[in-house]
């Protein structure tokens, strides 16, 4: 079966490997051109057959709390692995080396910077006629006062994506956090539907009214953030012919929406067991949370009291004078 790689909009295109190296469930990617439109499609050989051999998804899996990785760790010990990590060698990679394909950087980053939160972003066209919905894994919260978020738009063949154009022209969006039960519908919104086709209808998700922006929020999302654009940084020095420009959108939250059963009384904490978020890994892989651990932070005075030798470190006495 030939299908479009089901990836968030921030992804330019999926993983490319020689056909003879592909095992069932892995993606084979090729470039297809239809008129002036360039898309990247992939085959997942017998994916349904492979998936059928895997355990069922446990929707009721508990989120357990374990001990921290090294409860006996003390200041100055570094990594307690017997020096094993110090024996490993690293390779140096120049992301702009001559002959290095852009795809190599893509594969390296999406497989090495993990897990990545998914920002499921709804926007509205400038004329108000087209509602867009798309997932992004180049997304993150960067501050709380004011509440600020960033969204990355990758360079790709052809014109800029709808979300980028809508956000730039209207300055408004809603960020919807993705829970486990939402993922199949979220994934469906990354399909290359013709312009004007509503991703809301494709996914079967429901629109809920927003308070401070025009785009709707996703009713099924446990946590949604209305936001307005404060800056759009376009990376013009990396512009390439035939490719949309890479850009970074910075948005400020104007309203939070949290489901009643997920928020505490003072409206400052979201219950992880209700939110049940998912994150993006490399390729078509995702991650869920089934275990957590806690690790309190200390302060300098308490640390010196616990380990007096810290007070003898260069600069320590000057700082306390």
GUKOLGU-953818 format. One line per field, with one value per residue: x, y, z of N, C-alpha, C in turn. Coordinates in steps of 0.02 Angstrom, whole numbers, always signed. Layout:
<recs>
nx	(X | ...);
ny	(Y | ...);
nz	(Z | ...);
cax	(X | ...);
cay	(Y | ...);
caz	(Z | ...);
cx	(X | ...);
cy	(Y | ...);
cz	(Z | ...);
</recs>
This chain:
<recs>
nx	(+42 | +29 | +61 | +46 | +177 | +136 | +154 | +192 | +167 | +287 | +382 | +485 | +499 | +492 | +594 | +728 | +783 | +884 | +796 | +826 | +863 | +753 | +643 | +491 | +364 | +448 | +485 | +480 | +533 | +489 | +499 | +367 | +296 | +164 | +108 | +146 | +158 | +246 | +265 | +304 | +303 | +271 | +302 | +242 | +289 | +180 | +126 | +9 | +1 | +116 | +88 | -19 | +40 | +85 | +70 | -92 | -143 | -140 | -259 | -283 | -166 | -66 | +15 | +160 | +260 | +429 | +588 | +720 | +848 | +975 | +979 | +1076 | +1168 | +1298 | +1364 | +1481 | +1504 | +1472 | +1428 | +1374 | +1426 | +1531 | +1630 | +1604 | +1538 | +1638 | +1727 | +1675 | +1676 | +1652 | +1579 | +1614 | +1506 | +1471 | +1340 | +1325 | +1409 | +1490 | +1397 | +1320 | +1160 | +1008 | +912 | +985 | +1017 | +889 | +845 | +938 | +911 | +773 | +775 | +865 | +834 | +730 | +602 | +481 | +363 | +197 | +122 | -36 | -107 | -229 | -290 | -355 | -401 | -363 | -476 | -572 | -636 | -579 | -539 | -399 | -304 | -170 | -32 | +118 | +286 | +397 | +395 | +368 | +351 | +416 | +422 | +342 | +300 | +289 | +169 | +240 | +264 | +345 | +343 | +401 | +429 | +466 | +572 | +516 | +472 | +387 | +249 | +224 | +159 | -15 | -42 | +67 | +48 | -81 | -61 | +34 | -37 | -154 | -118 | -161 | -197 | -235 | -166 | -171 | -156 | -98 | -175 | -167 | -281 | -318 | -228 | -237 | -332 | -269 | -156 | -214 | -241 | -127 | -127 | -111 | -221 | -323 | -314 | -428 | -504 | -568 | -473 | -528 | -646 | -592 | -525 | -627 | -643 | -701 | -755 | -732 | -787 | -678 | -610 | -533 | -476 | -501 | -489 | -549 | -544 | -493 | -615 | -599 | -474 | -380 | -310 | -296 | -229 | -257 | -183 | -83 | +11 | +174 | +295 | +372 | +500 | +591 | +701 | +793 | +921 | +942 | +862 | +800 | +787 | +626 | +584 | +489 | +506 | +602 | +545 | +514 | +390 | +334 | +227 | +107 | +17 | -156 | -266 | -309 | -373 | -435 | -485 | -614 | -599 | -464 | -395 | -329 | -390 | -342 | -315 | -189 | -118 | -104 | -174 | -77 | -119 | -242 | -221 | -129 | -20 | +57 | +210 | +323 | +438 | +577 | +551 | +402 | +368 | +301 | +288 | +231 | +183 | +222 | +293 | +361 | +480 | +540 | +643 | +709 | +764 | +906 | +991 | +1131 | +1183 | +1127 | +1184 | +1322 | +1321 | +1288 | +1394 | +1542 | +1661 | +1626 | +1623 | +1754 | +1791 | +1865 | +1824 | +1713 | +1726 | +1744 | +1620 | +1541 | +1585);
ny	(-59 | +108 | +258 | +424 | +485 | +490 | +622 | +757 | +932 | +1002 | +919 | +885 | +780 | +598 | +460 | +397 | +248 | +119 | +0 | -137 | -139 | -126 | -177 | -265 | -147 | -40 | +116 | +150 | +275 | +388 | +513 | +599 | +680 | +781 | +867 | +1030 | +1005 | +941 | +798 | +693 | +524 | +365 | +189 | +66 | -81 | -214 | -164 | -169 | -305 | -329 | -249 | -318 | -423 | -372 | -327 | -279 | -107 | -38 | +46 | +74 | +72 | +87 | +234 | +223 | +264 | +267 | +237 | +360 | +365 | +344 | +334 | +344 | +436 | +559 | +727 | +774 | +648 | +621 | +521 | +367 | +238 | +154 | +207 | +175 | +257 | +349 | +284 | +274 | +330 | +479 | +541 | +673 | +786 | +887 | +988 | +1057 | +1003 | +976 | +891 | +826 | +767 | +858 | +778 | +694 | +771 | +795 | +663 | +633 | +729 | +712 | +585 | +594 | +702 | +678 | +629 | +723 | +851 | +862 | +988 | +1023 | +1114 | +1235 | +1343 | +1485 | +1538 | +1697 | +1751 | +1692 | +1577 | +1450 | +1324 | +1265 | +1123 | +1051 | +944 | +975 | +939 | +1012 | +1106 | +1199 | +1252 | +1404 | +1500 | +1561 | +1681 | +1813 | +1684 | +1593 | +1520 | +1420 | +1382 | +1282 | +1295 | +1197 | +1207 | +1159 | +1069 | +1168 | +1283 | +1377 | +1300 | +1283 | +1316 | +1398 | +1507 | +1550 | +1584 | +1685 | +1782 | +1807 | +1807 | +1727 | +1578 | +1412 | +1306 | +1137 | +1009 | +842 | +692 | +514 | +445 | +526 | +516 | +436 | +512 | +636 | +605 | +581 | +708 | +751 | +711 | +734 | +821 | +903 | +1082 | +1177 | +1072 | +1017 | +978 | +951 | +881 | +770 | +709 | +692 | +763 | +882 | +1051 | +1180 | +1331 | +1474 | +1600 | +1717 | +1718 | +1688 | +1556 | +1389 | +1284 | +1115 | +1008 | +881 | +885 | +883 | +991 | +1153 | +1296 | +1460 | +1576 | +1717 | +1786 | +1848 | +1866 | +1825 | +1738 | +1725 | +1620 | +1679 | +1673 | +1543 | +1510 | +1420 | +1387 | +1345 | +1295 | +1312 | +1442 | +1420 | +1445 | +1523 | +1533 | +1637 | +1636 | +1706 | +1656 | +1683 | +1633 | +1492 | +1327 | +1196 | +1031 | +993 | +880 | +865 | +967 | +1048 | +1118 | +1250 | +1281 | +1261 | +1148 | +1012 | +854 | +717 | +586 | +600 | +683 | +607 | +616 | +606 | +585 | +629 | +523 | +464 | +442 | +351 | +330 | +340 | +395 | +353 | +391 | +288 | +269 | +367 | +468 | +552 | +693 | +795 | +969 | +1053 | +1181 | +1296 | +1319 | +1213 | +1108 | +1124 | +1103 | +970 | +914 | +958 | +986 | +1051 | +1184 | +1219 | +1230 | +1316 | +1486 | +1470 | +1518 | +1653 | +1688 | +1674 | +1771);
nz	(+0 | -43 | +36 | +104 | +208 | +374 | +457 | +571 | +525 | +538 | +494 | +357 | +267 | +265 | +326 | +229 | +159 | +82 | -19 | +3 | +134 | +209 | +333 | +381 | +420 | +422 | +338 | +164 | +60 | -67 | -196 | -268 | -407 | -452 | -576 | -534 | -403 | -268 | -172 | -32 | -16 | +63 | +85 | +193 | +216 | +230 | +350 | +428 | +448 | +523 | +635 | +687 | +754 | +870 | +1047 | +1114 | +1130 | +1288 | +1362 | +1491 | +1561 | +1704 | +1774 | +1842 | +1986 | +2011 | +2095 | +2084 | +1953 | +2015 | +2171 | +2271 | +2231 | +2244 | +2264 | +2140 | +2087 | +1955 | +1816 | +1867 | +1804 | +1805 | +1727 | +1597 | +1500 | +1475 | +1399 | +1275 | +1105 | +1008 | +855 | +744 | +666 | +532 | +498 | +381 | +289 | +132 | +12 | +105 | +132 | +161 | +220 | +302 | +412 | +459 | +494 | +593 | +693 | +727 | +777 | +880 | +963 | +1074 | +1193 | +1094 | +1123 | +1056 | +968 | +931 | +816 | +783 | +659 | +567 | +406 | +327 | +266 | +338 | +296 | +288 | +398 | +480 | +536 | +616 | +662 | +757 | +793 | +810 | +923 | +1073 | +1246 | +1308 | +1407 | +1558 | +1608 | +1521 | +1468 | +1345 | +1182 | +1056 | +882 | +754 | +580 | +449 | +305 | +144 | -8 | -128 | -94 | +61 | +211 | +261 | +397 | +433 | +344 | +382 | +518 | +507 | +434 | +508 | +641 | +745 | +843 | +906 | +1023 | +1046 | +1161 | +1141 | +1181 | +1221 | +1170 | +1066 | +962 | +836 | +763 | +762 | +688 | +566 | +518 | +456 | +328 | +149 | +104 | -21 | -46 | +48 | +92 | +244 | +383 | +504 | +474 | +410 | +515 | +607 | +722 | +848 | +849 | +969 | +1043 | +1053 | +1165 | +1150 | +1025 | +848 | +787 | +818 | +965 | +1002 | +1052 | +1107 | +1164 | +1314 | +1365 | +1309 | +1225 | +1192 | +1082 | +1027 | +893 | +917 | +855 | +700 | +640 | +498 | +410 | +306 | +257 | +229 | +125 | -16 | -192 | -253 | -133 | +17 | +140 | +289 | +456 | +617 | +732 | +862 | +995 | +1108 | +1250 | +1274 | +1335 | +1436 | +1427 | +1519 | +1549 | +1665 | +1751 | +1753 | +1813 | +1960 | +2118 | +2135 | +2007 | +1946 | +1914 | +1805 | +1793 | +1764 | +1743 | +1688 | +1579 | +1499 | +1397 | +1233 | +1143 | +1009 | +924 | +827 | +649 | +620 | +748 | +915 | +1087 | +1252 | +1423 | +1553 | +1666 | +1797 | +1890 | +2038 | +2078 | +2185 | +2187 | +2254 | +2354 | +2361 | +2493 | +2567 | +2497 | +2526 | +2661 | +2662 | +2589 | +2632 | +2563 | +2448 | +2480 | +2476 | +2346 | +2204 | +2201 | +2282 | +2416 | +2392 | +2343 | +2454 | +2536);
cax	(+0 | +67 | +27 | +87 | +204 | +91 | +199 | +172 | +186 | +355 | +426 | +489 | +487 | +512 | +658 | +744 | +832 | +881 | +742 | +847 | +874 | +690 | +609 | +420 | +348 | +491 | +460 | +517 | +510 | +508 | +472 | +320 | +276 | +100 | +108 | +196 | +156 | +292 | +249 | +344 | +259 | +309 | +271 | +256 | +276 | +141 | +124 | -49 | +18 | +165 | +55 | -63 | +79 | +106 | +20 | -142 | -130 | -174 | -284 | -287 | -100 | -52 | +77 | +194 | +314 | +485 | +645 | +760 | +897 | +1031 | +961 | +1135 | +1215 | +1323 | +1396 | +1547 | +1511 | +1461 | +1385 | +1397 | +1422 | +1596 | +1673 | +1587 | +1524 | +1700 | +1764 | +1643 | +1701 | +1601 | +1596 | +1598 | +1463 | +1458 | +1274 | +1328 | +1464 | +1476 | +1370 | +1276 | +1090 | +967 | +877 | +1027 | +1008 | +821 | +843 | +979 | +879 | +709 | +789 | +907 | +801 | +668 | +538 | +461 | +291 | +160 | +76 | -89 | -122 | -285 | -287 | -410 | -376 | -376 | -544 | -617 | -674 | -547 | -511 | -344 | -286 | -110 | +13 | +188 | +330 | +446 | +351 | +387 | +340 | +481 | +419 | +276 | +283 | +223 | +168 | +262 | +275 | +375 | +322 | +448 | +403 | +522 | +574 | +492 | +457 | +325 | +230 | +221 | +101 | -73 | -36 | +114 | +17 | -136 | -35 | +68 | -85 | -205 | -87 | -198 | -198 | -248 | -123 | -207 | -110 | -122 | -178 | -162 | -341 | -326 | -174 | -257 | -365 | -217 | -114 | -252 | -240 | -65 | -136 | -105 | -286 | -324 | -327 | -499 | -533 | -560 | -442 | -575 | -691 | -551 | -509 | -687 | -638 | -754 | -734 | -761 | -774 | -624 | -631 | -494 | -452 | -553 | -486 | -580 | -503 | -516 | -655 | -573 | -409 | -385 | -279 | -289 | -201 | -267 | -121 | -75 | +79 | +214 | +349 | +385 | +569 | +602 | +772 | +803 | +989 | +942 | +810 | +821 | +738 | +576 | +569 | +461 | +557 | +598 | +527 | +500 | +337 | +332 | +159 | +94 | -48 | -206 | -316 | -299 | -433 | -417 | -544 | -628 | -574 | -391 | -364 | -337 | -435 | -316 | -306 | -117 | -85 | -141 | -164 | -45 | -157 | -299 | -193 | -101 | +8 | +102 | +266 | +350 | +506 | +599 | +510 | +330 | +362 | +277 | +300 | +182 | +212 | +199 | +332 | +393 | +517 | +548 | +711 | +706 | +821 | +933 | +1022 | +1203 | +1196 | +1111 | +1233 | +1385 | +1310 | +1290 | +1461 | +1582 | +1714 | +1603 | +1640 | +1825 | +1803 | +1884 | +1769 | +1660 | +1735 | +1732 | +1548 | +1509 | +1613);
cay	(+0 | +171 | +309 | +480 | +478 | +525 | +657 | +826 | +980 | +1026 | +872 | +897 | +717 | +543 | +426 | +363 | +194 | +75 | -48 | -201 | -134 | -114 | -233 | -249 | -94 | +17 | +155 | +163 | +341 | +411 | +579 | +596 | +746 | +783 | +936 | +1070 | +988 | +889 | +769 | +636 | +469 | +308 | +125 | +30 | -150 | -258 | -135 | -196 | -374 | -324 | -222 | -370 | -468 | -336 | -325 | -226 | -46 | -40 | +113 | +82 | +59 | +134 | +273 | +206 | +307 | +226 | +273 | +395 | +319 | +329 | +366 | +352 | +482 | +615 | +780 | +760 | +579 | +615 | +465 | +305 | +180 | +120 | +237 | +149 | +311 | +385 | +243 | +279 | +383 | +516 | +562 | +743 | +793 | +955 | +987 | +1090 | +974 | +968 | +825 | +797 | +782 | +886 | +724 | +665 | +813 | +782 | +598 | +637 | +771 | +685 | +524 | +609 | +749 | +642 | +637 | +791 | +861 | +876 | +1044 | +1014 | +1184 | +1255 | +1411 | +1504 | +1579 | +1769 | +1767 | +1658 | +1524 | +1385 | +1308 | +1217 | +1086 | +1013 | +929 | +997 | +916 | +1065 | +1147 | +1196 | +1310 | +1433 | +1542 | +1562 | +1750 | +1790 | +1616 | +1598 | +1457 | +1425 | +1332 | +1282 | +1278 | +1174 | +1218 | +1100 | +1083 | +1202 | +1341 | +1369 | +1263 | +1323 | +1341 | +1454 | +1563 | +1575 | +1616 | +1747 | +1830 | +1824 | +1815 | +1690 | +1505 | +1376 | +1247 | +1084 | +956 | +778 | +634 | +449 | +425 | +571 | +511 | +416 | +569 | +687 | +580 | +587 | +777 | +764 | +687 | +788 | +836 | +963 | +1145 | +1189 | +1015 | +1028 | +924 | +935 | +829 | +710 | +677 | +680 | +799 | +931 | +1119 | +1213 | +1403 | +1505 | +1662 | +1777 | +1712 | +1662 | +1483 | +1347 | +1236 | +1046 | +989 | +819 | +896 | +897 | +1055 | +1194 | +1363 | +1511 | +1615 | +1767 | +1791 | +1907 | +1875 | +1771 | +1742 | +1686 | +1608 | +1696 | +1655 | +1472 | +1501 | +1382 | +1391 | +1292 | +1272 | +1362 | +1467 | +1396 | +1500 | +1509 | +1575 | +1646 | +1655 | +1718 | +1630 | +1731 | +1596 | +1420 | +1286 | +1130 | +992 | +998 | +824 | +862 | +1025 | +1049 | +1170 | +1318 | +1288 | +1269 | +1084 | +965 | +784 | +677 | +525 | +619 | +710 | +551 | +644 | +566 | +624 | +602 | +499 | +465 | +404 | +350 | +306 | +385 | +371 | +370 | +390 | +234 | +274 | +431 | +469 | +620 | +711 | +864 | +1013 | +1080 | +1247 | +1293 | +1312 | +1145 | +1063 | +1130 | +1071 | +898 | +897 | +1017 | +998 | +1098 | +1251 | +1230 | +1236 | +1383 | +1533 | +1460 | +1563 | +1722 | +1697 | +1678 | +1828);
caz	(+0 | -48 | +74 | +126 | +275 | +419 | +500 | +584 | +473 | +544 | +462 | +285 | +233 | +307 | +325 | +167 | +164 | +24 | -13 | +29 | +206 | +242 | +364 | +386 | +467 | +408 | +283 | +102 | +41 | -133 | -213 | -323 | -430 | -489 | -600 | -499 | -333 | -247 | -108 | -13 | +4 | +89 | +92 | +254 | +194 | +274 | +417 | +465 | +467 | +577 | +694 | +714 | +796 | +930 | +1100 | +1110 | +1168 | +1352 | +1377 | +1564 | +1590 | +1759 | +1771 | +1904 | +2010 | +2034 | +2123 | +2035 | +1923 | +2060 | +2235 | +2314 | +2200 | +2284 | +2225 | +2112 | +2063 | +1883 | +1796 | +1900 | +1760 | +1804 | +1676 | +1530 | +1453 | +1459 | +1351 | +1210 | +1062 | +971 | +788 | +731 | +607 | +508 | +466 | +315 | +250 | +61 | -6 | +157 | +116 | +213 | +253 | +354 | +472 | +483 | +528 | +653 | +744 | +752 | +814 | +937 | +1008 | +1091 | +1157 | +1078 | +1130 | +994 | +970 | +882 | +808 | +741 | +633 | +522 | +351 | +334 | +246 | +384 | +263 | +293 | +464 | +472 | +596 | +598 | +718 | +752 | +847 | +821 | +964 | +1144 | +1289 | +1322 | +1466 | +1590 | +1626 | +1499 | +1439 | +1275 | +1148 | +990 | +833 | +699 | +514 | +408 | +232 | +109 | -78 | -142 | -53 | +134 | +235 | +280 | +466 | +432 | +310 | +423 | +578 | +487 | +409 | +558 | +706 | +798 | +839 | +968 | +1031 | +1081 | +1182 | +1115 | +1227 | +1188 | +1132 | +1009 | +913 | +768 | +731 | +751 | +634 | +503 | +494 | +419 | +260 | +101 | +76 | -64 | -12 | +56 | +128 | +316 | +423 | +558 | +448 | +397 | +579 | +646 | +786 | +857 | +865 | +1027 | +1036 | +1091 | +1198 | +1131 | +956 | +803 | +776 | +869 | +1000 | +993 | +1110 | +1136 | +1197 | +1386 | +1379 | +1250 | +1238 | +1141 | +1078 | +974 | +867 | +936 | +807 | +652 | +616 | +437 | +401 | +236 | +235 | +209 | +74 | -74 | -247 | -254 | -65 | +62 | +186 | +358 | +500 | +687 | +758 | +934 | +1013 | +1179 | +1270 | +1296 | +1373 | +1446 | +1437 | +1547 | +1566 | +1737 | +1790 | +1748 | +1845 | +2032 | +2143 | +2123 | +1935 | +1932 | +1900 | +1762 | +1815 | +1712 | +1731 | +1646 | +1516 | +1463 | +1336 | +1191 | +1115 | +946 | +920 | +758 | +601 | +635 | +817 | +967 | +1155 | +1303 | +1490 | +1596 | +1728 | +1814 | +1954 | +2064 | +2097 | +2211 | +2179 | +2316 | +2347 | +2376 | +2565 | +2587 | +2467 | +2563 | +2726 | +2649 | +2565 | +2651 | +2515 | +2397 | +2503 | +2463 | +2275 | +2183 | +2193 | +2331 | +2473 | +2368 | +2335 | +2520 | +2574);
cx	(+44 | +28 | +75 | +114 | +162 | +133 | +175 | +199 | +258 | +405 | +426 | +472 | +516 | +579 | +669 | +796 | +828 | +830 | +764 | +859 | +808 | +662 | +535 | +407 | +391 | +465 | +507 | +489 | +533 | +474 | +427 | +300 | +212 | +92 | +163 | +199 | +203 | +273 | +296 | +297 | +302 | +267 | +290 | +240 | +240 | +134 | +67 | -34 | +67 | +131 | +11 | -27 | +98 | +51 | -30 | -121 | -171 | -195 | -286 | -220 | -87 | +11 | +110 | +247 | +369 | +536 | +680 | +815 | +955 | +1020 | +1021 | +1185 | +1233 | +1358 | +1466 | +1555 | +1502 | +1412 | +1413 | +1386 | +1488 | +1643 | +1658 | +1575 | +1586 | +1742 | +1735 | +1670 | +1643 | +1626 | +1574 | +1560 | +1453 | +1391 | +1274 | +1385 | +1443 | +1453 | +1325 | +1204 | +1054 | +931 | +918 | +1021 | +939 | +819 | +881 | +941 | +815 | +719 | +830 | +878 | +732 | +662 | +521 | +385 | +260 | +113 | +26 | -122 | -180 | -278 | -347 | -380 | -398 | -447 | -596 | -653 | -645 | -516 | -459 | -326 | -226 | -66 | +85 | +228 | +390 | +408 | +373 | +363 | +408 | +481 | +348 | +254 | +319 | +226 | +181 | +277 | +309 | +349 | +370 | +415 | +462 | +515 | +554 | +478 | +390 | +311 | +229 | +157 | +46 | -66 | +10 | +80 | -40 | -111 | -3 | +17 | -135 | -176 | -121 | -195 | -222 | -202 | -161 | -158 | -140 | -118 | -178 | -222 | -354 | -281 | -195 | -290 | -315 | -174 | -149 | -250 | -177 | -70 | -134 | -171 | -282 | -340 | -403 | -535 | -518 | -529 | -486 | -621 | -653 | -539 | -571 | -685 | -689 | -727 | -771 | -743 | -716 | -648 | -597 | -467 | -507 | -549 | -518 | -528 | -532 | -551 | -626 | -507 | -420 | -360 | -268 | -266 | -217 | -205 | -122 | -1 | +113 | +271 | +353 | +454 | +578 | +677 | +791 | +872 | +994 | +889 | +840 | +767 | +690 | +556 | +536 | +514 | +547 | +584 | +513 | +447 | +339 | +262 | +152 | +23 | -94 | -262 | -297 | -368 | -410 | -481 | -553 | -598 | -498 | -357 | -377 | -378 | -408 | -296 | -233 | -82 | -131 | -124 | -138 | -86 | -220 | -274 | -166 | -71 | +49 | +154 | +291 | +421 | +528 | +552 | +436 | +317 | +341 | +292 | +243 | +217 | +181 | +238 | +360 | +436 | +526 | +620 | +712 | +770 | +843 | +955 | +1093 | +1217 | +1182 | +1161 | +1299 | +1379 | +1313 | +1359 | +1507 | +1636 | +1692 | +1621 | +1713 | +1841 | +1823 | +1824 | +1715 | +1665 | +1724 | +1658 | +1513 | +1533 | +1567);
cy	(+62 | +225 | +365 | +467 | +521 | +561 | +728 | +873 | +1003 | +979 | +883 | +835 | +661 | +512 | +388 | +309 | +151 | +20 | -113 | -200 | -129 | -179 | -216 | -196 | -33 | +53 | +157 | +228 | +357 | +477 | +572 | +667 | +740 | +855 | +974 | +1053 | +931 | +864 | +710 | +582 | +411 | +245 | +97 | -43 | -191 | -230 | -162 | -267 | -373 | -300 | -274 | -418 | -436 | -337 | -269 | -166 | -48 | +31 | +126 | +68 | +110 | +174 | +265 | +257 | +263 | +269 | +311 | +348 | +299 | +364 | +380 | +402 | +539 | +665 | +759 | +691 | +572 | +560 | +400 | +245 | +144 | +147 | +214 | +205 | +350 | +347 | +247 | +338 | +416 | +532 | +634 | +748 | +867 | +955 | +1017 | +1063 | +965 | +896 | +794 | +816 | +814 | +832 | +693 | +705 | +801 | +717 | +599 | +673 | +739 | +619 | +536 | +658 | +721 | +636 | +710 | +799 | +879 | +935 | +1036 | +1081 | +1197 | +1328 | +1423 | +1549 | +1652 | +1787 | +1732 | +1599 | +1454 | +1376 | +1252 | +1186 | +1043 | +1002 | +951 | +967 | +961 | +1119 | +1142 | +1259 | +1337 | +1481 | +1540 | +1632 | +1798 | +1718 | +1618 | +1528 | +1471 | +1368 | +1338 | +1259 | +1260 | +1197 | +1154 | +1118 | +1118 | +1260 | +1325 | +1332 | +1310 | +1355 | +1402 | +1516 | +1593 | +1613 | +1683 | +1801 | +1852 | +1836 | +1777 | +1615 | +1477 | +1315 | +1196 | +1027 | +888 | +724 | +569 | +433 | +469 | +555 | +487 | +474 | +624 | +668 | +589 | +658 | +795 | +739 | +746 | +801 | +899 | +1026 | +1158 | +1132 | +1024 | +967 | +905 | +877 | +765 | +672 | +658 | +713 | +856 | +998 | +1146 | +1287 | +1427 | +1572 | +1724 | +1775 | +1681 | +1586 | +1445 | +1305 | +1166 | +1024 | +928 | +828 | +914 | +967 | +1093 | +1264 | +1409 | +1556 | +1664 | +1775 | +1856 | +1919 | +1814 | +1781 | +1696 | +1681 | +1617 | +1676 | +1582 | +1458 | +1466 | +1386 | +1331 | +1267 | +1329 | +1383 | +1438 | +1455 | +1475 | +1558 | +1577 | +1673 | +1662 | +1694 | +1686 | +1698 | +1522 | +1387 | +1217 | +1094 | +989 | +941 | +819 | +918 | +1023 | +1111 | +1240 | +1329 | +1300 | +1204 | +1039 | +894 | +742 | +615 | +538 | +644 | +655 | +573 | +593 | +613 | +590 | +579 | +504 | +425 | +409 | +326 | +361 | +354 | +393 | +367 | +334 | +232 | +344 | +421 | +541 | +632 | +784 | +903 | +1040 | +1152 | +1243 | +1283 | +1242 | +1095 | +1064 | +1097 | +995 | +874 | +957 | +1035 | +1046 | +1170 | +1269 | +1237 | +1308 | +1428 | +1527 | +1508 | +1635 | +1737 | +1705 | +1736 | +1888);
cz	(+0 | -12 | +92 | +195 | +322 | +472 | +512 | +532 | +478 | +511 | +387 | +247 | +275 | +290 | +260 | +180 | +101 | +35 | +19 | +104 | +244 | +270 | +370 | +438 | +458 | +345 | +224 | +74 | -29 | -146 | -274 | -342 | -471 | -513 | -566 | -425 | -316 | -179 | -95 | +13 | +27 | +89 | +160 | +239 | +247 | +344 | +459 | +490 | +526 | +641 | +727 | +760 | +863 | +983 | +1090 | +1152 | +1232 | +1372 | +1452 | +1598 | +1646 | +1745 | +1839 | +1921 | +2039 | +2070 | +2067 | +2009 | +1970 | +2127 | +2280 | +2286 | +2247 | +2240 | +2203 | +2082 | +1987 | +1867 | +1826 | +1855 | +1755 | +1752 | +1605 | +1480 | +1433 | +1408 | +1281 | +1171 | +1024 | +901 | +778 | +665 | +591 | +471 | +397 | +272 | +177 | +46 | +47 | +142 | +176 | +254 | +309 | +419 | +502 | +523 | +593 | +709 | +771 | +789 | +878 | +986 | +1024 | +1167 | +1145 | +1087 | +1063 | +1006 | +914 | +872 | +759 | +723 | +587 | +468 | +361 | +315 | +290 | +357 | +274 | +362 | +455 | +539 | +580 | +659 | +704 | +809 | +854 | +859 | +1037 | +1181 | +1308 | +1382 | +1494 | +1609 | +1579 | +1471 | +1364 | +1247 | +1080 | +946 | +774 | +634 | +470 | +336 | +198 | +37 | -85 | -95 | +21 | +154 | +259 | +349 | +468 | +401 | +352 | +484 | +562 | +468 | +463 | +627 | +762 | +787 | +906 | +968 | +1073 | +1098 | +1165 | +1168 | +1186 | +1144 | +1071 | +950 | +844 | +730 | +715 | +691 | +566 | +475 | +455 | +347 | +211 | +65 | +32 | -23 | -10 | +91 | +202 | +350 | +482 | +536 | +436 | +462 | +620 | +714 | +788 | +879 | +926 | +1022 | +1080 | +1118 | +1171 | +1060 | +914 | +792 | +834 | +905 | +989 | +1057 | +1145 | +1173 | +1270 | +1402 | +1314 | +1269 | +1180 | +1140 | +1019 | +957 | +892 | +888 | +762 | +623 | +556 | +424 | +327 | +211 | +215 | +156 | +13 | -128 | -244 | -186 | -26 | +112 | +256 | +404 | +571 | +710 | +834 | +952 | +1088 | +1196 | +1294 | +1338 | +1378 | +1453 | +1461 | +1566 | +1642 | +1778 | +1789 | +1787 | +1921 | +2053 | +2130 | +2050 | +1915 | +1914 | +1859 | +1782 | +1757 | +1694 | +1690 | +1578 | +1471 | +1395 | +1297 | +1162 | +1052 | +955 | +848 | +714 | +618 | +706 | +865 | +1036 | +1201 | +1371 | +1531 | +1662 | +1736 | +1876 | +1974 | +2085 | +2120 | +2195 | +2247 | +2305 | +2373 | +2450 | +2589 | +2559 | +2505 | +2631 | +2719 | +2629 | +2576 | +2600 | +2459 | +2415 | +2492 | +2389 | +2257 | +2171 | +2246 | +2389 | +2453 | +2364 | +2402 | +2561 | +2573);
</recs>
